[in-house]
Each structure stands twice: as C-alpha cells, then as structure tokens.
Amino acid sequence: METSDNRANLQRNTGFLIFLISGICAISTGVVVTILQEAYGFAYGMTGTLLSLMSIGNLISGFAAGVFPGKIGMKKTAGILTAGYCVGYLLMGVTGALAVLAAAFFLVGVAKGTTINMCTILVGNHSKNRTRGMNIMHGCYALGALLCPFLIAAALGAGQWVPMYLLAACGAGLWLLFLAVPMEEGGGKEKQKTDWSFLKNRKFWLLTGLIFCQNAAETSVTGWMVTYFKDSGIISGTLSTYTVTVMWGATLIARMLIAFVLPLKDVYGAMIKMSLGCILFYALLMTAGTQTMAIVLLFAFAFAMAGMNPTAVACAGRMTNVTTMGVMLPAASAGAIVMPWLIGIIAEHLGLTAGMASNAVPCAGMLLFSIAVKRLAQKEE
C-alpha cells in the first residue's frame, strides 16, 4: 500500500531524474547550434536568434504551465508541453530550413520551461529541506549538462545528424516519465480561485529580478562560449566543445557541496558573495589569453554562479506553488532571451569579444538584486 511519504519520495526522486534528462536536452542546444552554424553557415545574428527563440518558448510555456494545471491538471499539462524536446530535436535533424529550425528551438524551449516549472513543484513541495532539495535538483540538471558533450561527441562519430536523434530519444524518455509520475490532476469542476496576492510582494519581484540576471548571464555563457573560444582561437578544435563540461562540472560540484557539505546559514549573504565571485571571474575570463587560464576561470565563474538559481528559488518559501512559479520563472527567463540575442547583435557590429563582454551587465545586476533582497529580509525580521 502506497503511503503519503512514499508517494512524496517518488514524486521528488522522479523530479530529480526528469531534471537530469532536461539538463542533457536543454544544454545541448549550445553545442547543437554550433553544429548547425557550421553545416549551414549561419551568421552570428541568426545563431543568437535561434537561442533566443528557445528562451521565448521557455518563457511562454512557463506561464502556460502555471495556468493550465488548474484547468486540465498537471499531468495533462506536462504531457502536452514537454513533447517539445522530442519533436524539436527531430526537426533539427531533418532540415536546415530556417522557419523549421526556428520552430524547433521554440519547441525545445517550451519543453524546458514546462519541465523547470513542474520539477520545481515536484521537488520543492516534497522535500523536507527546500534549499537542499532545490540544489540537488539543479545538481541533477548540472550532471545532465555535464554528460551532454560526451553524448554528442559519441553520436557525432556515427553521423552529423545523429546527435539530434539521440536528443530526441532523451526527450521521449522525459515525456514518458512525466506521464508515469503521480501528479495532482486539478482542474475540472473543483476549480479554486487563484491567489494573485504575491504580485504585490516586493520580495517576489526582487527574487524574480535576481533570477532574471542569473538566467541572462548563464544562458549567454552556455550558448555562446563554445563559439567564442573557437573563433578567438583561445581553445581550438574539438576541445572547445568540452568547455561546456568544465562549466557544468563546476556547477555540479558547487551544488552538491551546498546540499550536503556546506549548508547555507545566511542565504542572502551567500547570494551576495556568489554575485561578487561571478563579477570577478567573468571579468578575468574576458582577459584570458591562454587555454589553461580560460578553463580555470570558466570553472571558477561557473562555481560561483552554481548556487544562485536554486537558492533564490528556495528563498520564495511559502510563495512556492504552480501559480507563483508560473509567473516568477517565465518572467525571469526573459533574461535568457535578451542577452543571447543582444550578444549576437553586438557581435555583428563590434565583434564577438565585445558581445561577450556585455554579459558583465547581468553579472552586476545579480549583485544589486542580492543586496536589495537582503536589506528587505532584514527589515522584515
């Protein structure tokens, strides 16, 4: 007989597994877009547009994933919206038509956004220690991201388009897990009035702004760093692809340390320190001229940023539910739309180095929002 604790553990652990697969599927876009750029000769602007379309899908689906469960249930919502990983990567593997590729990246973004929202609820609401649970969940995402270059490299050995088919298979597996995990059905005749009072909460918007900047800085690095290293000649050949592994290896280590070894006693102070680390290491990364220095600084930057997103989401505390996450996460994901696109535009006119340097702006934004949310928390005590 299934107990409530067993059910909660199943939901939480399935959330961990789903987020691991999502890490593979979502982060692979940074490598896949490079494959597509080389195959079809895309300009920087087009590459940035494709990455931004994925983030637009992420944003839109996040709102949908916050509203649809109340009407049709979480399981049906997940079943409809997370199919985008499978469908999107299949489309990338069969054609180079820009309109189809644009739709494919959008669908991948839809699946990514839905998965983030659903897993945040599955894990956040079924973990005794919310900060630990969120860091483990995001650690699983980092593990998936860590594996993606190896999986893609192995698939490339079988053919140029095989990576897309492999990722489509991973997306199908994620979709099946959502169909199998028990979820609150919701919807139907027993609709409850949605509480929108959180929209008047200043802390909610400060945390949203903080995650906005974090998304902007992280997505720009994961989406553009491989191309930047290749074009600048700092890291050449296939080794540049594995810079993604360096970044996500650092992320995984940091998140597991936070979850199991170094629990955060002052979460707000910790976010300020993380922000300072991001600013320092990104500035140094932009001045790196050797392969070794670039790898070391990329590791340090990723390590500093690793705990920011899960810790900020955990700070939402009692506000964490489908509706609040359906506003916070999509609104924050707008940062992942703006910066990759902006970097592409700047790169077209001033060069890729200038484009990458502009990513220092959201790094500084993280610090400002971290300070603001700490001061607010001190006032509320």
C-alpha positions, 0 to 999 in steps of 0.5 A: 500500500502506497503511503503519503511519504512514499508517494512524496519520495517518488514524486521528488526522486522522479523530479530529480531524474526528469531534471537530469534528462532536461539538463542533457536536452536543454544544454545541448542546444549550445553545442547543437547550434554550433553544429548547425552554424557550421553545416549551414553557415549561419551568421552570428545574428541568426545563431543568437536568434535561434537561442533566443527563440528557445528562451521565448518558448521557455518563457511562454510555456512557463506561464502556460504551465502555471495556468493550465494545471488548474484547468486540465491538471498537471499531468495533462499539462506536462504531457502536452508541453514537454513533447517539445524536446522530442519533436524539436530535436527531430526537426533539427535533424531533418532540415536546415530550413530556417522557419523549421529550425526556428520552430524547433528551438521554440519547441525545445524551449517550451519543453524546458520551461514546462519541465523547470516549472513542474520539477520545481513543484515536484521537488520543492513541495516534497522535500523536507529541506527546500534549499537542499532539495532545490540544489540537488535538483539543479545538481541533477540538471548540472550532471545532465549538462555535464554528460551532454558533450560526451553524448554528442561527441559519441553520436557525432562519430556515427553521423552529423545528424545523429546527435539530434536523434539521440536528443530526441530519444532523451526527450521521449524518455522525459515525456514518458516519465512525466506521464508515469509520475503521480501528479495532482490532476486539478482542474475540472469542476473543483476549480479554486480561485487563484491567489494573485496576492504575491504580485504585490510582494516586493520580495517576489519581484526582487527574487524574480529580478535576481533570477532574471540576471542569473538566467541572462548571464548563464544562458549567454555563457552556455550558448555562446562560449563554445563559439567564442573560444573557437573563433578567438582561437583561445581553445581550438578544435574539438576541445572547445566543445568540452568547455561546456563540461568544465562549466557544468562540472563546476556547477555540479560540484558547487551544488552538491557541496551546498546540499550536503557539505556546506549548508547555507546559514545566511542565504542572502549573504551567500547570494551576495558573495556568489554575485561578487565571485561571478563579477570577478571571474567573468571579468578575468575570463574576458582577459584570458589569453591562454587555454589553461587560464580560460578553463580555470576561470570558466570553472571558477565563474561557473562555481560561483554562479552554481548556487544562485538559481536554486537558492533564490528559488528556495528563498520564495518559501511559502510563495512556492506553488504552480501559480507563483512559479508560473509567473516568477520563472517565465518572467525571469527567463526573459533574461535568457532571451535578451542577452543571447540575442543582444550578444549576437547583435553586438557581435555583428557590429563590434565583434564577438569579444565585445558581445561577450563582454556585455554579459558583465551587465547581468553579472552586476545586476545579480549583485544589486538584486542580492543586496536589495533582497537582503536589506528587505529580509532584514527589515522584515525580521 
